[in-house]
Amino acid sequence: MSLCLILQDNNRIFMGSDSALISIKDNLSTRFSIEGQKIFKIKDSLIFCSGNISKVEKVIEYINNLIEINPYEISSFVKKLNVEKKNNIFSIEIVICKKIDEKIEIFQISEYNDFNVLQYEKIIDSVRILSAGIKTKESLEIAEKDVKLKKNVVDIFKNTFDSLSCEEIGGNLEIWEFSDKIKNIYKGNILEKSINLKNEKYNLHSLVGELIVGKILAGNQLTIT
């Protein structure tokens, strides 16, 4: 499981995730690769999908074969995978950003909600901060503070992922923007800490947290005003 951070204003979404892949044995995590892909541009949608590698591959293959990205069809497909939570570790997490009637909306399909679809509709005159995967509470706190400090978007993501790097969060940070088009705006290394969490116990979860702050993302330089 990884971390996904999303910033949303009334007509844009920024989504970022790390690339760490881990194996879990006896509730302990060990990283074995930093080449994992967690964010996918498929047709007209931007999708975060992370968790058990074999199940992620099945979900992405299914989504690629859809004529149109439909969160409810994806939800039905995932339910048929018969995913079982083990040791409080969720096997798959999906966040879909899709434009509907010129509005970008966010859909979450998560094990904690029995893979039913949760929808986050467009907001106006504010910034919504969402976080999925692990360390959601911490990521929301860091991002909210940086938004209020008027940091630029890339720096908000970099600071969040650098601050929370661990066995499960690391490798490369990718940031995508979804406005008129979907495009990758940043890829770079996450600042790795010399910390190994094999002996630290905490719950891996898939809850999308949410904060809404009274600022607007604006400007060609991806700054906050």
C-alpha positions as CSV (number, residue, x, y, z in Angstrom):
1,M,0.0,0.0,0.0
2,S,1.2,3.5,-0.8
3,L,0.2,7.1,-0.2
4,C,-1.9,9.1,-2.7
5,L,-2.5,12.8,-2.2
6,I,-5.0,14.9,-4.1
7,L,-5.6,18.6,-4.2
8,Q,-8.7,19.8,-5.9
9,D,-10.1,23.2,-6.7
10,N,-13.2,24.1,-8.8
11,N,-11.7,23.1,-12.1
12,R,-8.5,21.2,-11.5
13,I,-7.1,18.2,-9.7
14,F,-3.5,17.4,-8.8
15,M,-2.8,13.8,-7.9
16,G,0.5,12.5,-6.6
17,S,1.8,9.1,-5.4
18,D,5.0,7.2,-4.7
19,S,6.4,4.1,-6.5
20,A,7.4,1.8,-3.6
21,L,6.5,-1.9,-3.8
22,I,6.5,-3.9,-0.6
23,S,5.9,-7.5,0.5
24,I,4.3,-8.2,3.8
25,K,5.0,-11.2,6.0
26,D,3.9,-11.6,9.6
27,N,2.5,-8.0,9.4
28,L,5.9,-6.6,8.6
29,S,6.7,-4.7,5.5
30,T,9.8,-5.1,3.3
31,R,10.4,-2.9,0.2
32,F,11.5,-4.9,-2.8
33,S,11.2,-2.3,-5.6
34,I,10.8,1.4,-6.4
35,E,9.4,0.9,-9.9
36,G,5.7,0.5,-9.1
37,Q,3.1,2.4,-11.0
38,K,0.2,3.7,-8.9
39,I,-1.3,6.4,-11.1
40,F,-2.8,5.5,-14.5
41,K,-4.1,7.7,-17.3
42,I,-6.8,5.7,-18.9
43,K,-9.1,7.2,-21.6
44,D,-10.6,10.3,-20.1
45,S,-9.8,9.5,-16.5
46,L,-6.9,9.7,-14.0
47,I,-6.8,6.7,-11.7
48,F,-4.9,5.7,-8.5
49,C,-4.8,2.0,-7.9
50,S,-2.6,0.4,-5.3
51,G,-2.5,-2.8,-3.2
52,N,-2.0,-6.4,-3.9
53,I,-0.1,-6.5,-7.2
54,S,-2.0,-9.3,-8.8
55,K,-5.3,-7.7,-8.0
56,V,-4.2,-4.3,-9.2
57,E,-3.1,-5.8,-12.5
58,K,-6.6,-7.4,-12.9
59,V,-8.4,-4.2,-12.1
60,I,-6.3,-2.1,-14.5
61,E,-6.7,-4.6,-17.3
62,Y,-10.5,-4.6,-16.7
63,I,-10.5,-0.7,-16.8
64,N,-8.5,-0.6,-19.9
65,N,-11.0,-2.8,-21.7
66,L,-14.0,-0.6,-20.7
67,I,-15.6,1.4,-23.5
68,E,-16.2,4.2,-20.9
69,I,-14.8,4.6,-17.4
70,N,-17.7,3.8,-15.1
71,P,-16.9,3.7,-11.4
72,Y,-20.0,1.6,-10.7
73,E,-19.0,-1.1,-13.2
74,I,-15.5,-1.1,-11.6
75,S,-17.0,-1.4,-8.2
76,S,-19.0,-4.5,-9.3
77,F,-15.9,-6.1,-10.8
78,V,-13.8,-5.6,-7.7
79,K,-16.5,-7.1,-5.5
80,K,-16.3,-10.2,-7.7
81,L,-12.6,-10.6,-6.9
82,N,-13.5,-11.8,-3.4
83,V,-10.9,-9.7,-1.7
84,E,-10.4,-10.6,2.0
85,K,-8.7,-8.3,4.4
86,K,-5.9,-10.0,6.3
87,N,-4.2,-8.6,9.4
88,N,-6.0,-5.3,9.0
89,I,-4.2,-4.8,5.7
90,F,-6.4,-3.8,2.7
91,S,-5.7,-5.5,-0.6
92,I,-6.7,-2.8,-3.0
93,E,-7.6,0.9,-3.1
94,I,-8.9,2.8,-6.1
95,V,-9.5,6.5,-6.7
96,I,-10.9,7.7,-10.0
97,C,-10.9,11.3,-11.3
98,K,-13.3,11.7,-14.2
99,K,-14.8,14.7,-16.0
100,I,-18.6,14.7,-16.1
101,D,-20.4,17.5,-17.8
102,E,-17.3,19.7,-17.7
103,K,-16.8,19.0,-14.0
104,I,-14.1,16.9,-12.6
105,E,-15.4,14.6,-9.9
106,I,-13.6,12.1,-7.7
107,F,-14.8,8.5,-6.9
108,Q,-13.4,6.2,-4.3
109,I,-13.7,2.4,-4.3
110,S,-12.3,1.0,-1.1
111,E,-12.4,-2.1,0.9
112,Y,-13.2,-0.2,4.1
113,N,-16.5,0.7,2.4
114,D,-17.2,-2.8,1.0
115,F,-16.1,-1.5,-2.5
116,N,-19.2,0.7,-2.8
117,V,-18.6,3.9,-4.7
118,L,-18.1,7.1,-2.7
119,Q,-18.3,10.3,-4.8
120,Y,-16.7,13.7,-4.1
121,E,-18.4,16.3,-6.2
122,K,-17.0,19.6,-7.5
123,I,-16.2,22.3,-5.0
124,I,-16.2,26.1,-5.5
125,D,-13.9,28.7,-4.0
126,S,-12.0,26.3,-1.9
127,V,-9.3,23.6,-2.0
128,R,-10.2,20.0,-1.1
129,I,-7.4,17.9,0.2
130,L,-7.8,14.2,-0.1
131,S,-5.5,11.4,1.0
132,A,-5.7,7.6,0.4
133,G,-3.6,4.7,1.4
134,I,-1.5,4.9,4.5
135,K,-0.6,7.8,6.7
136,T,-3.7,9.7,5.5
137,K,-4.0,11.8,8.7
138,E,-0.4,12.9,8.6
139,S,-0.5,13.7,4.9
140,L,-3.6,15.9,5.3
141,E,-2.0,17.8,8.1
142,I,1.2,18.5,6.2
143,A,-0.6,19.5,3.0
144,E,-3.1,21.7,4.8
145,K,-0.2,23.6,6.5
146,D,1.6,24.1,3.2
147,V,-1.6,25.3,1.4
148,K,-2.0,27.9,4.1
149,L,1.6,28.9,3.7
150,K,0.9,29.5,0.0
151,K,3.5,27.0,-1.2
152,N,3.4,26.0,-4.8
153,V,1.7,22.7,-5.7
154,V,4.9,20.7,-6.5
155,D,6.5,21.8,-3.2
156,I,3.4,20.7,-1.3
157,F,3.6,17.2,-2.7
158,K,7.4,17.0,-2.3
159,N,7.3,18.1,1.3
160,T,4.5,15.7,2.1
161,F,6.1,12.6,0.6
162,D,9.6,13.5,1.8
163,S,8.3,14.0,5.4
164,L,6.4,10.7,5.4
165,S,9.0,8.5,3.5
166,C,9.3,5.0,5.1
167,E,9.4,1.4,4.0
168,E,5.9,1.7,2.4
169,I,6.3,5.2,1.0
170,G,9.3,6.0,-1.2
171,G,11.0,5.7,-4.5
172,N,9.7,8.2,-7.1
173,L,7.1,10.8,-6.7
174,E,4.8,11.4,-9.7
175,I,2.4,14.3,-9.8
176,W,-0.4,14.6,-12.4
177,E,-2.6,17.5,-13.3
178,F,-6.2,17.1,-14.6
179,S,-7.8,20.2,-16.0
180,D,-8.6,20.6,-19.7
181,K,-6.1,17.8,-20.3
182,I,-4.4,15.1,-18.2
183,K,-0.7,15.5,-18.0
184,N,2.3,14.5,-15.8
185,I,3.8,17.7,-14.3
186,Y,6.6,16.2,-12.1
187,K,8.6,13.1,-11.5
188,G,11.5,13.0,-9.0
189,N,13.1,11.1,-6.2
190,I,11.5,11.1,-2.7
191,L,14.0,12.0,-0.1
192,E,14.5,8.7,1.7
193,K,15.1,8.6,5.4
194,S,17.3,6.0,7.1
195,I,14.2,4.6,8.8
196,N,13.1,1.0,8.7
197,L,9.5,0.4,9.9
198,K,9.7,-3.3,10.2
199,N,9.5,-3.1,13.9
200,E,6.9,-0.3,14.0
201,K,3.3,-1.4,14.1
202,Y,0.5,0.7,12.7
203,N,-2.6,0.0,10.7
204,L,-2.5,0.1,7.0
205,H,-5.8,1.6,5.9
206,S,-7.6,2.9,2.8
207,L,-9.7,5.6,4.1
208,V,-9.8,8.8,2.0
209,G,-9.5,11.6,4.4
210,E,-10.8,15.1,3.5
211,L,-10.0,18.7,4.4
212,I,-11.4,21.7,2.7
213,V,-9.6,25.0,3.2
214,G,-10.5,28.4,2.0
215,K,-7.8,28.9,-0.6
216,I,-7.9,28.6,-4.4
217,L,-5.2,26.9,-6.5
218,A,-4.4,29.3,-9.3
219,G,-1.8,30.5,-11.8
220,N,0.2,29.1,-14.6
221,Q,3.1,28.5,-12.2
222,L,1.0,26.2,-10.1
223,T,1.0,28.6,-7.2
224,I,-1.5,29.1,-4.5
225,T,-3.1,32.6,-4.0
